[in-house]
Amino acid sequence: MATRSPVYCHLCNEEIDTDDTLEHHLVYSHKPRELATRLVAEWEAEELGDAV
């Protein structure tokens, strides 16, 4: 029997409940601006070579 590894939110570092999805957690637990800020920071780190 295979087991699934826990899924963690990269914004709040919390484990996502087994009956929830990461998408649902991000939409209902975080503000759009918070998500956008993190997305831009990760993009800049990749493109410009800076650490997040």
C-alpha angles and dihedrals in degrees: 000000000000122000127206121235115238117264118229130201110236092210101054100015091230125140113249115235115253091241092052132071128225090241092054091046093050094048097045103031102041134051119244091241091053090052093047093049091053093046092051092046091053092046092050091049091052097043099038098032097240123141119249 
